[in-house]
């Protein structure tokens, strides 16, 4: 957990309540990325050779905030973790997504990014994550180090557009769409 900073709880509450999205929401997530990055730096020595990977759409503002603290780390966007190519092995890989519900997206990212990167330390950053999503990640990747602002329970709702049940976290329904608004 990375919730010892009083601002973390405040920012997450504001993010949950934001139904307009756009730049104010992106700014909050950016700031949260900076706070969580400071938390990470307090417990981990800065490694010379690291990379930061943001998972679109909702992971982009947080990953940019984290990247602002670590300008020497190359920054990548991974869309469904396609297109990752690396000839070098970084000392650490910092993967950022604002919400971890089931852990499926993050698990796929870790699988792709960790492929062949045996010596790299893998760090996950998320504003909010479900207990089951965290358990899933640690089941498949027990050496992951996970930084989460808040833990939450999964709720299931019927999505009329998709005509099926979807898993979400309360207040984080379609955060990707809200982030993309102008």
N, C-alpha and C positions, 0 to 999 in steps of 0.2 A: 504494500500500500504506500501511497505517496500523498497522504491526506493530512499530514501534520502542519502544513502551511494553512493558515486560516483562509487564505484566498481561494484555495482549491474548492472547498465546500461552497463558498459564495459563487464562484464561477460556474460550477456544475449546476447549482440551483438556477442561475440566470439562463444557462444553456437550455435546461429543461423547460423553462417558462417561455422561451423565445419561440414564437410561432410565425414571426415575420421573416427571419433569416437575413441573408445578405451580409453586408460588411460588418455590422455589429457582432453577429454570430461568429464570423471568421476571426474578428479581432479577439473575442473571448477565448476561442480555441487556440489561437496563436499565443496568447498570454499564458494559457494553461500549459502549452508545450514548453514555454520558457521556465515556468515554475517547476514542472516535472523534470526538466533537464537539469535545473539547479539541484533538485533532490538527488538525481542520478549522480551528478558530479560530486556531491558530498560523500558518497559511498564507493565511488569507483575512480581509480586514478585515470587521468586522461591518457588514452592510448594513442600512439602516433598514427596508426593506420586504421581508421574506422570509416564506416559509411552510414548514411541515414536514408531510410526508405519510407516514403509515405504511401499509404494505400488510398487511392481515390474513392469517393470524393471526400468523405468526411475526415480522412486522415491527413489531408493536405495542409490545412491551416496549422494543426498541431505540429506536424513534422517541420513546417517552415519555422515555427517558433523555436523548436529544438535546434534546428539548423543554424539559427541566428546566434546561438550560444557556442556552436562548434563549427566555425567557418572553415576550418581545415578539413572537415569531413565532407567528401563528395555527397551530393544530395540527388536522390533518384525518386521518380514516381513509378509505381508499379501498378498497372491496370490488370487486375486478375493475375498478377505475377507473370505476365507474358513479357518476353523481350529482355529478361535479365541475362546478361552475359558478363562474365568476369574472368579475367586471366590471372588476377592476383587474389591472394587470400587476405582479407582485412583482419585486423586483430579483433574487431568487434563490429557487429551489425545491429543497428538500432532500427526497429520496425515500428511504425506508428499508425494506429487507426483509432479514431475517437471512440468507437463502441465495439465491444466484443460481446456478441449475443451467444451464438452456439459455438464459436471458435473455429468454424469452418473456413472462413476467408483467411484468418490469421494463420491457421494450420497449413493451408495451401501456400501462403506466402513463405512461411518458415521452411516448408518442404523444398520449395524452389530455391530460396536464397541460401539455405544451408547445404544444398547439394554439393558435396565435395569440399565444403568449408569446415573440415573437422576441428581445426584449432580455434576457430572464431568463437568469441563469446557472443551469444544471441540475447538481446534485450528487447522486450516488448513494452510499448507505452500505449496506454488507453485511458481516456477520461473515465469511462464507466465500463464495467465488465460483469457478466453474470458468473456466479460460482461454477455453474456447469461448463461454461465456456473456458474458464481458467483450468478446471479439472481436465477437460479434454486436451488442452494444449500441453499440460504437464504430463498427462498420460503418454502422449506420443513423443514429447520432447522434455524429459525430466530435468535437463540442464538449463532450460530457459530461465531467464531472470525477468520477472514481470513487474512493471510499475503501473499501478492503477490508482486513479483518483478516488473512485468510489465503486463498491460492489453493489450489484442489484440483482433482483430476481427476474427471470424471464416471464413475460406475459404473452399469452396467445390471443390473437384476435382474427376475425374473419376479414380478409381483404376482398372487397367486392369486385375490384378491378381484376385481380388475379384469380378470383373465385376459389380461394383456398385459405387455409389457416396459415398465418405467418407468426413467427416468433419475433418479439421485439422487447425493448426495455422501456419502462414507463417514462414518458416524456421525450423519448428519442426515436419516435416512430419513423419518420422519413427525413432524418437529419441531412442526408446527402442532397436532397432536393432543396432544403432550406439554405444550405451552404452555397449552393449554385445560384441563388437569387441575386439580382443586382440591387 
